[in-house]
Structure formats: structure tokens, C-alpha cells
């Protein structure tokens, strides 16, 4: 008699470092419960009589999850009622390490081949059919990190297939391997920057393909803003992210940067501060980061001085960070 599967815990106990934690669910239903919590609830169906799965996951330091799944042929259906609230939509970037299949979302049917990267969102229904033994590594994070300036336009999101033949896709695969699978140890700072580089690559790959479908007359200003917003988002935790630093990297003038913000009735300093405060708010709400001191959260979100962070957080959310963390924990109730 096979031992019963472990009951699903209310919290996913994952590492902060990019170090995968295996899940020993022991049976298909156990793996489905874990995938429901990690990725998105769905209907899971094995396409072989003797299905096998291996599931591992870890958390990114800057927020987000990475899931590694090896499986015999499977089908997963995320219906409309399974989709996440558009206000809290996340992206799913699936690296196809091995296997062949099809992903369907928003009337787009995309073939999966080894080496591809497939982009979809948790805010829309989707179907995944892996027709052979396969291995996928799925990165999940806030949609704003992928779409940047276009994150509010959910109706414009389309699932995309980035083919393995594209040089940038090949670079992303190498970066993925470096961040998660290289055995050589790296210090936390270099590891964090490597994660940010990978997310920036994903944003570049997705938006370059999505923007090609926009008419040229409309694309030029949208493309410029996307380049600027994507770079800022990828480096938002860098305390030295000044207008001059951004302009130097993008080889433009500070005036060009300010003009793009003014066109959207925004100010650079306020925009960057708001993004950092939102990251800090998410970190303080995360029950798995309760042991992280407020000053460490401040630094990890790009604030150089804890006192400045506390003052700005209080102004924005009506209470200091420590009290906000306690209040958020009380709202959750018992596990």
C-alpha cells in the first residue's frame, strides 16, 4: 500500500536564495495541489497510464517564483474562473528545456519546441498540452515587470512564442542556467543582479515581439517609453538610478528622459519612489519575509537611508513600515 500524500500546507516554504526546493508529493493529486499554489489553479490530466513528475521551486530575491517541472505527457486547463484578478495579474515565462507541445491563450495557439520561451498571463484562461516527456522552467512575476508602461492595458496582452533560434532567447537560456543551475557559488549581490538581468532580458524579448505588431506611427513613442520604463523597472532597486545614470546607459539626454515622463504627466523622482514603495509594501506583506529587518527591506528596494524610507512610507501608506507589517499580519488571520 502506497503511503498517503502529504497534506497541502497553507504556505509555500521556499528559499530566498535561487536554490530549488523539491516537492515530494508522491502522487499526481499531490503535485496538482502544489502546482495550483505555485502557478495558478487548474485542471491537471495525465496523458499516459504511468505518469511521472518531478517538481522543484524557489523564490527570486526581488520577488517572484521559479518552478522547474519534469513530466510525462500532461494537459493543464486554466479556465476563465481560474484566472487571476487583472489587478493582480502576473506573467508566466516558460522556458522549454525539453519536450514538444502546445499552449493556447487569448486565441493564440503556440507550438512549444526545445529552446523556446513562451509568455502568457495569469489573468486570462489558458491550456497547456505537453505531448512528449518534457521539462519546463517557469518564471512567474508581476506583469508590470514584463510590460512596463503597458501593464495597465491588459486587453493588449497577447501570448507570445519566442523561438529558440533568436539570439536573445539563447542568451536568456544561458542566463537562466547561470542563475539557477550553475554549481559555482556567487555572493548575494551578484546573484541579485543576475536575476534582474534575466528579468530584463525577458521584458526585452516579449516587448520587442509585441511592439512589432503595433503600427509604425503609433509604435515610435510607445517603443521609446517602453525602453525607458523597462530599464527603470529592471534596475529599480539600484540606489544610484538617477536621471543622468539612465540617460548615460540609454545614450540619450536627461532632457529626453524628463520629456517622456512629462508626456504622461509623471515626474521621474516620484515615479521611481512609488515603484520602490510598492516593492517594499509587498515585501512587508509577505509572511515569508517576517524575519527580514525593515532596514534590509529598505536597502533591497533601493532606499539608501532607512530614516528616509520610513518617512516616505509613512507619508504614502499612513503608518510606519513596522506597524504596517503588524497590521498586514493581523489581517491574514491564523494559518
Short mmCIF file of the C-alpha atoms (twelve columns), coordinates in Angstrom:
data_MODEL
# 
_entry.id   MODEL 
# 
loop_
_atom_site.group_PDB 
_atom_site.id 
_atom_site.type_symbol 
_atom_site.label_atom_id 
_atom_site.label_alt_id 
_atom_site.label_comp_id 
_atom_site.label_asym_id 
_atom_site.label_seq_id 
_atom_site.Cartn_x 
_atom_site.Cartn_y 
_atom_site.Cartn_z 
_atom_site.pdbx_PDB_model_num 
ATOM 1   C CA . UNK A 1   0.000   0.000  0.000   1 
ATOM 2   C CA . UNK A 2   1.384   3.348  -1.000  1 
ATOM 3   C CA . UNK A 3   1.842   5.912  1.780   1 
ATOM 4   C CA . UNK A 4   -0.676  8.784  1.671   1 
ATOM 5   C CA . UNK A 5   0.371   12.044 0.062   1 
ATOM 6   C CA . UNK A 6   1.354   14.823 2.368   1 
ATOM 7   C CA . UNK A 7   -1.391  17.321 3.041   1 
ATOM 8   C CA . UNK A 8   -1.038  20.674 1.324   1 
ATOM 9   C CA . UNK A 9   0.382   23.319 3.631   1 
ATOM 10  C CA . UNK A 10  -1.153  26.826 3.654   1 
ATOM 11  C CA . UNK A 11  2.193   28.433 2.903   1 
ATOM 12  C CA . UNK A 12  4.807   27.540 0.315   1 
ATOM 13  C CA . UNK A 13  8.064   27.253 2.254   1 
ATOM 14  C CA . UNK A 14  10.625  28.340 -0.323  1 
ATOM 15  C CA . UNK A 15  14.161  29.613 -0.061  1 
ATOM 16  C CA . UNK A 16  15.092  33.248 -0.546  1 
ATOM 17  C CA . UNK A 17  18.192  32.269 -2.485  1 
ATOM 18  C CA . UNK A 18  17.849  30.860 -6.007  1 
ATOM 19  C CA . UNK A 19  18.106  27.320 -4.665  1 
ATOM 20  C CA . UNK A 20  15.408  24.879 -5.727  1 
ATOM 21  C CA . UNK A 21  13.380  23.004 -3.133  1 
ATOM 22  C CA . UNK A 22  11.998  19.623 -4.260  1 
ATOM 23  C CA . UNK A 23  8.361   18.662 -3.607  1 
ATOM 24  C CA . UNK A 24  7.721   15.032 -2.668  1 
ATOM 25  C CA . UNK A 25  4.008   14.857 -3.429  1 
ATOM 26  C CA . UNK A 26  4.195   11.096 -4.123  1 
ATOM 27  C CA . UNK A 27  1.114   11.036 -6.357  1 
ATOM 28  C CA . UNK A 28  -0.422  13.070 -9.188  1 
ATOM 29  C CA . UNK A 29  -3.029  14.751 -6.993  1 
ATOM 30  C CA . UNK A 30  -0.285  15.931 -4.654  1 
ATOM 31  C CA . UNK A 31  1.658   17.533 -7.495  1 
ATOM 32  C CA . UNK A 32  -1.530  19.186 -8.756  1 
ATOM 33  C CA . UNK A 33  -2.128  20.783 -5.352  1 
ATOM 34  C CA . UNK A 34  1.403   22.154 -5.321  1 
ATOM 35  C CA . UNK A 35  1.127   23.487 -8.892  1 
ATOM 36  C CA . UNK A 36  -2.217  25.094 -8.033  1 
ATOM 37  C CA . UNK A 37  -0.490  27.065 -5.265  1 
ATOM 38  C CA . UNK A 38  2.702   27.842 -7.143  1 
ATOM 39  C CA . UNK A 39  1.417   28.761 -10.598 1 
ATOM 40  C CA . UNK A 40  -2.368  29.007 -10.940 1 
ATOM 41  C CA . UNK A 41  -5.300  26.694 -10.085 1 
ATOM 42  C CA . UNK A 42  -6.178  24.411 -12.968 1 
ATOM 43  C CA . UNK A 43  -7.415  21.031 -14.100 1 
ATOM 44  C CA . UNK A 44  -4.499  18.637 -14.387 1 
ATOM 45  C CA . UNK A 45  -4.697  15.496 -16.546 1 
ATOM 46  C CA . UNK A 46  -2.014  12.910 -17.247 1 
ATOM 47  C CA . UNK A 47  -1.874  11.620 -20.840 1 
ATOM 48  C CA . UNK A 48  -0.104  8.349  -20.002 1 
ATOM 49  C CA . UNK A 49  -1.087  5.358  -17.903 1 
ATOM 50  C CA . UNK A 50  2.013   5.617  -15.727 1 
ATOM 51  C CA . UNK A 51  2.574   9.348  -15.199 1 
ATOM 52  C CA . UNK A 52  5.737   10.624 -13.534 1 
ATOM 53  C CA . UNK A 53  6.508   14.116 -12.322 1 
ATOM 54  C CA . UNK A 54  9.319   15.943 -10.606 1 
ATOM 55  C CA . UNK A 55  8.592   19.382 -9.188  1 
ATOM 56  C CA . UNK A 56  11.010  21.925 -7.712  1 
ATOM 57  C CA . UNK A 57  10.599  25.610 -6.913  1 
ATOM 58  C CA . UNK A 58  12.320  28.612 -5.385  1 
ATOM 59  C CA . UNK A 59  11.712  32.312 -4.905  1 
ATOM 60  C CA . UNK A 60  13.520  35.194 -6.534  1 
ATOM 61  C CA . UNK A 61  15.154  37.713 -4.209  1 
ATOM 62  C CA . UNK A 62  13.432  40.617 -5.953  1 
ATOM 63  C CA . UNK A 63  10.031  38.919 -5.853  1 
ATOM 64  C CA . UNK A 64  8.534   36.169 -7.956  1 
ATOM 65  C CA . UNK A 65  8.715   32.397 -8.233  1 
ATOM 66  C CA . UNK A 66  10.613  29.925 -10.384 1 
ATOM 67  C CA . UNK A 67  9.216   26.434 -10.911 1 
ATOM 68  C CA . UNK A 68  11.018  23.517 -12.558 1 
ATOM 69  C CA . UNK A 69  8.720   20.751 -13.799 1 
ATOM 70  C CA . UNK A 70  9.708   17.479 -15.439 1 
ATOM 71  C CA . UNK A 71  6.786   15.317 -16.550 1 
ATOM 72  C CA . UNK A 72  5.470   12.664 -18.850 1 
ATOM 73  C CA . UNK A 73  2.784   13.961 -21.271 1 
ATOM 74  C CA . UNK A 74  0.240   16.120 -19.423 1 
ATOM 75  C CA . UNK A 75  -2.602  18.549 -20.065 1 
ATOM 76  C CA . UNK A 76  -3.444  21.534 -17.834 1 
ATOM 77  C CA . UNK A 77  -6.541  23.683 -18.335 1 
ATOM 78  C CA . UNK A 78  -6.870  27.080 -16.624 1 
ATOM 79  C CA . UNK A 79  -10.495 28.095 -17.230 1 
ATOM 80  C CA . UNK A 80  -11.833 31.663 -17.043 1 
ATOM 81  C CA . UNK A 81  -12.871 31.162 -13.428 1 
ATOM 82  C CA . UNK A 82  -9.327  30.043 -12.617 1 
ATOM 83  C CA . UNK A 83  -7.793  33.246 -13.972 1 
ATOM 84  C CA . UNK A 84  -6.347  35.751 -11.532 1 
ATOM 85  C CA . UNK A 85  -7.777  39.202 -10.891 1 
ATOM 86  C CA . UNK A 86  -6.455  41.503 -13.666 1 
ATOM 87  C CA . UNK A 87  -5.417  43.993 -10.980 1 
ATOM 88  C CA . UNK A 88  -3.027  41.355 -9.606  1 
ATOM 89  C CA . UNK A 89  -2.062  39.779 -12.908 1 
ATOM 90  C CA . UNK A 90  1.291   38.054 -13.241 1 
ATOM 91  C CA . UNK A 91  3.283   36.852 -16.213 1 
ATOM 92  C CA . UNK A 92  4.386   33.273 -16.808 1 
ATOM 93  C CA . UNK A 93  7.538   32.850 -18.894 1 
ATOM 94  C CA . UNK A 94  8.021   29.164 -19.714 1 
ATOM 95  C CA . UNK A 95  11.488  28.068 -20.795 1 
ATOM 96  C CA . UNK A 96  11.120  24.869 -22.811 1 
ATOM 97  C CA . UNK A 97  14.189  22.858 -21.859 1 
ATOM 98  C CA . UNK A 98  12.911  19.618 -23.424 1 
ATOM 99  C CA . UNK A 99  9.706   18.348 -24.981 1 
ATOM 100 C CA . UNK A 100 7.067   19.326 -27.520 1 
ATOM 101 C CA . UNK A 101 3.562   20.667 -27.030 1 
ATOM 102 C CA . UNK A 102 1.058   23.477 -27.484 1 
ATOM 103 C CA . UNK A 103 -0.080  26.431 -25.359 1 
ATOM 104 C CA . UNK A 104 -3.358  28.235 -26.132 1 
ATOM 105 C CA . UNK A 105 -4.296  31.639 -24.684 1 
ATOM 106 C CA . UNK A 106 -6.393  34.562 -25.907 1 
ATOM 107 C CA . UNK A 107 -6.987  32.973 -29.338 1 
ATOM 108 C CA . UNK A 108 -3.241  32.418 -29.830 1 
ATOM 109 C CA . UNK A 109 -2.080  28.829 -30.408 1 
ATOM 110 C CA . UNK A 110 1.657   28.498 -29.873 1 
ATOM 111 C CA . UNK A 111 3.805   25.464 -30.600 1 
ATOM 112 C CA . UNK A 112 6.385   24.551 -27.965 1 
ATOM 113 C CA . UNK A 113 9.788   23.368 -29.114 1 
ATOM 114 C CA . UNK A 114 13.007  22.851 -27.132 1 
ATOM 115 C CA . UNK A 115 14.771  26.163 -26.591 1 
ATOM 116 C CA . UNK A 116 11.638  28.313 -26.949 1 
ATOM 117 C CA . UNK A 117 10.299  30.764 -24.364 1 
ATOM 118 C CA . UNK A 118 6.509   31.098 -24.094 1 
ATOM 119 C CA . UNK A 119 4.862   34.153 -22.496 1 
ATOM 120 C CA . UNK A 120 1.349   34.156 -21.057 1 
ATOM 121 C CA . UNK A 121 -0.546  35.786 -18.192 1 
ATOM 122 C CA . UNK A 122 -2.450  34.538 -15.148 1 
ATOM 123 C CA . UNK A 123 -5.292  36.964 -15.968 1 
ATOM 124 C CA . UNK A 124 -6.540  35.015 -18.999 1 
ATOM 125 C CA . UNK A 125 -7.643  31.376 -19.468 1 
ATOM 126 C CA . UNK A 126 -5.057  29.062 -20.992 1 
ATOM 127 C CA . UNK A 127 -4.451  25.453 -21.973 1 
ATOM 128 C CA . UNK A 128 -1.147  23.596 -21.958 1 
ATOM 129 C CA . UNK A 129 -0.664  20.266 -23.739 1 
ATOM 130 C CA . UNK A 130 2.751   18.654 -23.372 1 
ATOM 131 C CA . UNK A 131 2.649   15.815 -25.872 1 
ATOM 132 C CA . UNK A 132 6.011   14.237 -25.003 1 
ATOM 133 C CA . UNK A 133 8.196   13.832 -21.953 1 
ATOM 134 C CA . UNK A 134 9.137   17.390 -21.108 1 
ATOM 135 C CA . UNK A 135 10.976  19.747 -18.813 1 
ATOM 136 C CA . UNK A 136 9.846   23.328 -18.304 1 
ATOM 137 C CA . UNK A 137 11.245  26.089 -16.116 1 
ATOM 138 C CA . UNK A 138 8.542   28.692 -15.458 1 
ATOM 139 C CA . UNK A 139 9.286   32.163 -14.103 1 
ATOM 140 C CA . UNK A 140 6.317   33.926 -12.513 1 
ATOM 141 C CA . UNK A 141 6.284   37.589 -11.513 1 
ATOM 142 C CA . UNK A 142 4.279   40.836 -11.585 1 
ATOM 143 C CA . UNK A 143 3.045   41.671 -15.061 1 
ATOM 144 C CA . UNK A 144 4.309   45.228 -14.611 1 
ATOM 145 C CA . UNK A 145 7.879   43.889 -14.720 1 
ATOM 146 C CA . UNK A 146 7.219   42.434 -18.161 1 
ATOM 147 C CA . UNK A 147 5.009   45.097 -19.740 1 
ATOM 148 C CA . UNK A 148 6.321   48.206 -18.016 1 
ATOM 149 C CA . UNK A 149 4.369   51.180 -19.327 1 
ATOM 150 C CA . UNK A 150 1.749   48.944 -20.941 1 
ATOM 151 C CA . UNK A 151 0.881   46.958 -17.811 1 
ATOM 152 C CA . UNK A 152 -2.495  48.687 -17.455 1 
ATOM 153 C CA . UNK A 153 -3.561  47.728 -20.980 1 
ATOM 154 C CA . UNK A 154 -4.448  44.116 -20.241 1 
ATOM 155 C CA . UNK A 155 -6.622  43.929 -23.350 1 
ATOM 156 C CA . UNK A 156 -3.458  44.385 -25.412 1 
ATOM 157 C CA . UNK A 157 -1.661  41.412 -23.870 1 
ATOM 158 C CA . UNK A 158 -1.127  38.557 -26.279 1 
ATOM 159 C CA . UNK A 159 0.586   35.269 -25.602 1 
ATOM 160 C CA . UNK A 160 3.908   35.160 -27.424 1 
ATOM 161 C CA . UNK A 161 6.320   32.478 -28.578 1 
ATOM 162 C CA . UNK A 162 9.957   33.495 -28.689 1 
ATOM 163 C CA . UNK A 163 11.661  30.957 -30.924 1 
ATOM 164 C CA . UNK A 164 14.828  29.153 -29.896 1 
ATOM 165 C CA . UNK A 165 16.620  30.469 -32.992 1 
ATOM 166 C CA . UNK A 166 16.570  34.078 -31.742 1 
ATOM 167 C CA . UNK A 167 19.961  35.139 -30.290 1 
ATOM 168 C CA . UNK A 168 18.351  36.966 -27.349 1 
ATOM 169 C CA . UNK A 169 16.359  33.836 -26.462 1 
ATOM 170 C CA . UNK A 170 19.560  31.796 -26.474 1 
ATOM 171 C CA . UNK A 171 21.151  34.391 -24.181 1 
ATOM 172 C CA . UNK A 172 18.169  34.155 -21.817 1 
ATOM 173 C CA . UNK A 173 18.558  30.370 -21.621 1 
ATOM 174 C CA . UNK A 174 22.233  30.755 -20.748 1 
ATOM 175 C CA . UNK A 175 21.373  33.359 -18.117 1 
ATOM 176 C CA . UNK A 176 18.696  31.061 -16.675 1 
ATOM 177 C CA . UNK A 177 21.233  28.248 -16.371 1 
ATOM 178 C CA . UNK A 178 23.764  30.563 -14.755 1 
ATOM 179 C CA . UNK A 179 21.315  31.886 -12.140 1 
ATOM 180 C CA . UNK A 180 19.698  28.602 -11.130 1 
ATOM 181 C CA . UNK A 181 21.792  25.643 -12.195 1 
ATOM 182 C CA . UNK A 182 25.478  26.580 -12.107 1 
ATOM 183 C CA . UNK A 183 27.148  24.930 -9.124  1 
ATOM 184 C CA . UNK A 184 29.646  27.717 -8.578  1 
ATOM 185 C CA . UNK A 185 28.648  29.821 -5.574  1 
ATOM 186 C CA . UNK A 186 28.105  33.555 -6.023  1 
ATOM 187 C CA . UNK A 187 27.640  36.297 -3.478  1 
ATOM 188 C CA . UNK A 188 24.092  37.598 -2.849  1 
ATOM 189 C CA . UNK A 189 24.679  40.911 -4.617  1 
ATOM 190 C CA . UNK A 190 25.920  39.395 -7.886  1 
ATOM 191 C CA . UNK A 191 23.132  36.817 -7.740  1 
ATOM 192 C CA . UNK A 192 20.527  39.570 -7.349  1 
ATOM 193 C CA . UNK A 193 21.927  41.465 -10.338 1 
ATOM 194 C CA . UNK A 194 21.923  38.256 -12.381 1 
ATOM 195 C CA . UNK A 195 18.235  37.757 -11.556 1 
ATOM 196 C CA . UNK A 196 17.497  41.336 -12.609 1 
ATOM 197 C CA . UNK A 197 19.388  40.808 -15.855 1 
ATOM 198 C CA . UNK A 198 17.305  37.726 -16.611 1 
ATOM 199 C CA . UNK A 199 14.037  39.594 -15.960 1 
ATOM 200 C CA . UNK A 200 15.245  42.489 -18.107 1 
ATOM 201 C CA . UNK A 201 16.013  40.043 -20.918 1 
ATOM 202 C CA . UNK A 202 12.518  38.575 -20.672 1 
ATOM 203 C CA . UNK A 203 10.966  42.044 -20.813 1 
ATOM 204 C CA . UNK A 204 13.073  42.896 -23.852 1 
ATOM 205 C CA . UNK A 205 12.191  39.656 -25.645 1 
ATOM 206 C CA . UNK A 206 8.466   39.990 -25.015 1 
ATOM 207 C CA . UNK A 207 8.087   43.682 -25.795 1 
ATOM 208 C CA . UNK A 208 10.243  43.547 -28.925 1 
ATOM 209 C CA . UNK A 209 7.866   40.988 -30.401 1 
ATOM 210 C CA . UNK A 210 4.675   42.602 -29.098 1 
ATOM 211 C CA . UNK A 211 5.614   46.079 -30.340 1 
ATOM 212 C CA . UNK A 212 6.290   44.747 -33.849 1 
ATOM 213 C CA . UNK A 213 2.523   44.211 -34.150 1 
ATOM 214 C CA . UNK A 214 1.755   47.880 -33.425 1 
ATOM 215 C CA . UNK A 215 1.506   50.209 -36.484 1 
ATOM 216 C CA . UNK A 216 4.690   52.195 -37.048 1 
ATOM 217 C CA . UNK A 217 3.069   55.613 -36.472 1 
ATOM 218 C CA . UNK A 218 1.942   54.549 -33.003 1 
ATOM 219 C CA . UNK A 219 4.949   52.395 -32.204 1 
ATOM 220 C CA . UNK A 220 7.695   55.047 -32.105 1 
ATOM 221 C CA . UNK A 221 6.574   56.885 -28.928 1 
ATOM 222 C CA . UNK A 222 5.360   53.653 -27.329 1 
ATOM 223 C CA . UNK A 223 8.679   51.992 -28.112 1 
ATOM 224 C CA . UNK A 224 10.665  54.862 -26.600 1 
ATOM 225 C CA . UNK A 225 8.652   54.843 -23.391 1 
ATOM 226 C CA . UNK A 226 8.814   51.052 -23.185 1 
ATOM 227 C CA . UNK A 227 12.593  51.091 -23.469 1 
ATOM 228 C CA . UNK A 228 12.825  53.700 -20.732 1 
ATOM 229 C CA . UNK A 229 10.239  52.101 -18.416 1 
ATOM 230 C CA . UNK A 230 11.675  48.604 -18.857 1 
ATOM 231 C CA . UNK A 231 15.188  49.751 -17.998 1 
ATOM 232 C CA . UNK A 232 13.985  51.595 -14.897 1 
ATOM 233 C CA . UNK A 233 11.897  48.611 -13.772 1 
ATOM 234 C CA . UNK A 234 14.804  46.212 -14.196 1 
ATOM 235 C CA . UNK A 235 17.097  48.463 -12.125 1 
ATOM 236 C CA . UNK A 236 14.552  49.923 -9.703  1 
ATOM 237 C CA . UNK A 237 16.429  48.576 -6.663  1 
ATOM 238 C CA . UNK A 238 19.672  50.333 -7.662  1 
ATOM 239 C CA . UNK A 239 20.043  53.345 -5.310  1 
ATOM 240 C CA . UNK A 240 22.159  55.130 -7.957  1 
ATOM 241 C CA . UNK A 241 19.325  55.103 -10.529 1 
ATOM 242 C CA . UNK A 242 19.383  58.829 -11.318 1 
ATOM 243 C CA . UNK A 243 18.097  60.535 -14.461 1 
ATOM 244 C CA . UNK A 244 21.679  61.105 -15.546 1 
ATOM 245 C CA . UNK A 245 22.604  57.440 -14.989 1 
ATOM 246 C CA . UNK A 246 19.602  56.266 -17.023 1 
ATOM 247 C CA . UNK A 247 20.358  58.760 -19.790 1 
ATOM 248 C CA . UNK A 248 24.004  57.673 -19.934 1 
ATOM 249 C CA . UNK A 249 23.121  53.979 -20.321 1 
ATOM 250 C CA . UNK A 250 20.427  54.620 -22.949 1 
ATOM 251 C CA . UNK A 251 22.699  57.149 -24.735 1 
ATOM 252 C CA . UNK A 252 20.132  59.930 -24.592 1 
ATOM 253 C CA . UNK A 253 19.966  63.300 -22.838 1 
ATOM 254 C CA . UNK A 254 18.410  63.823 -19.387 1 
ATOM 255 C CA . UNK A 255 16.021  66.215 -21.123 1 
ATOM 256 C CA . UNK A 256 14.766  63.309 -23.313 1 
ATOM 257 C CA . UNK A 257 14.042  61.269 -20.173 1 
ATOM 258 C CA . UNK A 258 12.182  64.135 -18.498 1 
ATOM 259 C CA . UNK A 259 10.200  64.831 -21.687 1 
ATOM 260 C CA . UNK A 260 8.900   61.250 -21.900 1 
ATOM 261 C CA . UNK A 261 7.755   61.433 -18.300 1 
ATOM 262 C CA . UNK A 262 6.112   64.816 -18.849 1 
ATOM 263 C CA . UNK A 263 4.175   63.417 -21.829 1 
ATOM 264 C CA . UNK A 264 2.482   61.085 -19.341 1 
ATOM 265 C CA . UNK A 265 2.016   63.714 -16.641 1 
ATOM 266 C CA . UNK A 266 4.623   61.978 -14.497 1 
ATOM 267 C CA . UNK A 267 7.768   63.049 -12.681 1 
ATOM 268 C CA . UNK A 268 10.848  60.843 -12.659 1 
ATOM 269 C CA . UNK A 269 11.604  61.076 -8.928  1 
ATOM 270 C CA . UNK A 270 8.001   60.451 -7.868  1 
ATOM 271 C CA . UNK A 271 7.672   57.538 -10.298 1 
ATOM 272 C CA . UNK A 272 10.809  55.772 -9.043  1 
ATOM 273 C CA . UNK A 273 9.920   56.388 -5.398  1 
ATOM 274 C CA . UNK A 274 6.408   54.990 -5.890  1 
ATOM 275 C CA . UNK A 275 7.715   51.833 -7.535  1 
ATOM 276 C CA . UNK A 276 10.183  51.288 -4.678  1 
ATOM 277 C CA . UNK A 277 7.497   51.903 -2.048  1 
ATOM 278 C CA . UNK A 278 5.216   49.382 -3.746  1 
ATOM 279 C CA . UNK A 279 8.020   46.787 -3.709  1 
ATOM 280 C CA . UNK A 280 8.607   47.473 -0.018  1 
ATOM 281 C CA . UNK A 281 4.891   47.193 0.712   1 
ATOM 282 C CA . UNK A 282 4.760   43.783 -0.996  1 
ATOM 283 C CA . UNK A 283 7.806   42.636 0.988   1 
ATOM 284 C CA . UNK A 284 6.259   43.750 4.289   1 
ATOM 285 C CA . UNK A 285 3.019   41.925 3.445   1 
ATOM 286 C CA . UNK A 286 4.861   38.680 2.645   1 
ATOM 287 C CA . UNK A 287 4.635   36.351 5.686   1 
ATOM 288 C CA . UNK A 288 7.754   34.545 4.493   1 
ATOM 289 C CA . UNK A 289 9.821   37.731 4.944   1 
ATOM 290 C CA . UNK A 290 8.818   38.455 8.529   1 
ATOM 291 C CA . UNK A 291 12.351  37.744 9.726   1 
ATOM 292 C CA . UNK A 292 13.830  40.366 7.364   1 
ATOM 293 C CA . UNK A 293 14.504  43.630 9.178   1 
ATOM 294 C CA . UNK A 294 12.886  46.831 7.914   1 
ATOM 295 C CA . UNK A 295 16.288  48.386 7.163   1 
ATOM 296 C CA . UNK A 296 17.201  45.383 4.979   1 
ATOM 297 C CA . UNK A 297 13.931  45.705 3.072   1 
ATOM 298 C CA . UNK A 298 14.626  49.400 2.580   1 
ATOM 299 C CA . UNK A 299 18.066  48.691 1.089   1 
ATOM 300 C CA . UNK A 300 16.773  45.819 -1.082  1 
ATOM 301 C CA . UNK A 301 14.163  48.177 -2.585  1 
ATOM 302 C CA . UNK A 302 16.665  50.899 -3.475  1 
ATOM 303 C CA . UNK A 303 16.480  53.253 -0.476  1 
ATOM 304 C CA . UNK A 304 19.882  54.393 0.762   1 
ATOM 305 C CA . UNK A 305 18.743  55.626 4.170   1 
ATOM 306 C CA . UNK A 306 16.322  53.804 6.470   1 
ATOM 307 C CA . UNK A 307 15.046  57.036 8.042   1 
ATOM 308 C CA . UNK A 308 14.152  58.437 4.610   1 
ATOM 309 C CA . UNK A 309 12.383  55.186 3.702   1 
ATOM 310 C CA . UNK A 310 10.359  55.170 6.944   1 
ATOM 311 C CA . UNK A 311 9.292   58.799 6.443   1 
ATOM 312 C CA . UNK A 312 8.252   58.263 2.822   1 
ATOM 313 C CA . UNK A 313 6.456   55.008 3.621   1 
ATOM 314 C CA . UNK A 314 4.520   56.731 6.421   1 
ATOM 315 C CA . UNK A 315 3.519   59.568 4.074   1 
ATOM 316 C CA . UNK A 316 2.359   57.131 1.381   1 
ATOM 317 C CA . UNK A 317 0.544   54.480 3.435   1 
ATOM 318 C CA . UNK A 318 -0.406  56.323 6.637   1 
ATOM 319 C CA . UNK A 319 1.766   54.374 9.070   1 
ATOM 320 C CA . UNK A 320 5.426   53.410 9.560   1 
ATOM 321 C CA . UNK A 321 6.655   50.169 7.933   1 
ATOM 322 C CA . UNK A 322 6.922   48.178 11.169  1 
ATOM 323 C CA . UNK A 323 3.318   48.954 12.120  1 
ATOM 324 C CA . UNK A 324 2.156   48.243 8.582   1 
ATOM 325 C CA . UNK A 325 3.794   44.809 8.746   1 
ATOM 326 C CA . UNK A 326 1.999   44.024 12.029  1 
ATOM 327 C CA . UNK A 327 -1.318  45.214 10.620  1 
ATOM 328 C CA . UNK A 328 -0.900  43.167 7.438   1 
ATOM 329 C CA . UNK A 329 -0.071  40.085 9.527   1 
ATOM 330 C CA . UNK A 330 -3.140  40.595 11.716  1 
ATOM 331 C CA . UNK A 331 -5.382  40.893 8.644   1 
ATOM 332 C CA . UNK A 332 -4.239  37.485 7.422   1 
ATOM 333 C CA . UNK A 333 -5.577  35.724 10.484  1 
ATOM 334 C CA . UNK A 334 -4.394  32.302 11.625  1 
ATOM 335 C CA . UNK A 335 -2.892  29.975 9.046   1 
# 
